[in-house]
Amino acid sequence: MFVSKAFNLLKPIPLMSGQSNLAYKFIHQLVASHGRRCHRSVIYKQRYRTCPCSAGRQTISAQTKVMAKEELPGVLILDIGGTQGVLENLAALLKKHFHLITMKEFLENKEEMSKKIQSVFVFECRPTIDRELLESLPNLKVIGNSGVGVDHLDLKMISSFGVKVTNTPHAVADPTADIGMALMLASARRLVEGCQIAVSPDTKHFAVDWLGVEVTRATLGIIGMGSIGYKVAQRARAFNMRILYHNRNRRRKEEEEAVGAHYCEKMEDLLQQSDFVMLIVNLTPETHRLIGKKELSLMKPTATLINISRGAVIDQDALVEALQSKVIRAAALDVTYPEPLPRDHPLLKLNNVIITPHIGTATVQAIHMMAEEAIANILAVLNGQPIPSEVFPK
Ligand SMILES: O=CC(=O)O
């Protein structure tokens, strides 16, 4: 049952290529091995029709056991507020593998609950974990972050409690790359303004007195060519874009050739040549305010800045100034600081800015995949197995 349900959960997700399949394989292996070890309780064999791994259809069998809720390892799910529908779905997933304990239940019965909690499930980058919480969880072994960015977690402090942190790089790559492309296209073709004109009661006809720019054959500069950046490059290639990238580590030659990407050792070169600059770096002390006044002034006045990483990678005041004085053409931001921006923030008043509320992974499939990847990570830690995606403090 354990295994069949886990695979059933994966069924609605379309087969993905490359790294996403890796996630399936990890989950497959971990879930199957978890099943094999449960030999003391009610065991039965079950046959599965479909394996979601790249090998295609394949039959596997596994032994599983039925566990009472109290026997399952305890996972604390942090209260993220405002996302009740999403939380309900996640809760249903988590309950298949864990004794799920909400923050409310934990606070109401701290003494009993704190002993049971072996893992914490963090939904995306919203809630953080403080020292006080860690001190109250003596049996905590792992914090499973659902999402790739862990800049909201104090990794050194968490590690000092002997607690591991994991993330979900595989599940986030495709949807985040999609939102990067969506923002680039929407900003280039002024989609939001177009929608506003279309729904405006004053509009007599749809003729517009402004023009967009084309993405096709334009130059895209990717700053941060990790797995999301690479997926953006794959998509951009279909638009015949010229692709430049800047990264701490140069990608392998075959990888560059596969997407036609050119490495810029100096970020300045990329900024000067690109029509669209897309930020996809992790937020670290090195990337904090990576793009400020100087960098913006190097960009073409016709260029667009797209940010799908973290708000603090840009000096936001400098960006406001650059957009107001047309140092650059436009910006499209899925991330800002703070999130959300205060209603009177100048960025919200500019018509050459598109802002979305950090929705890079806000899809039915991504939430599901991230939860599965986080669950696989947590189970690996609890079962003493190799951890698919552990994050280490620097
Ligand atoms: O922002 C989303 C993530 O870090 O996965």
The ligand as a MOL file (V3000), in Angstrom:
LIG
                    3D

  0  0  0     0  0            999 V3000
M  V30 BEGIN CTAB
M  V30 COUNTS 5 4 0 0 0
M  V30 BEGIN ATOM
M  V30 1 O 11.3460 29.9680 -4.7000 0
M  V30 2 C 11.2020 28.8060 -4.8270 0
M  V30 3 C 12.1750 27.8330 -4.4340 0
M  V30 4 O 13.1530 28.2040 -3.7710 0
M  V30 5 O 12.0120 26.6640 -4.7710 0
M  V30 END ATOM
M  V30 BEGIN BOND
M  V30 1 2 1 2
M  V30 2 1 2 3
M  V30 3 2 3 4
M  V30 4 1 3 5
M  V30 END BOND
M  V30 END CTAB
M  END
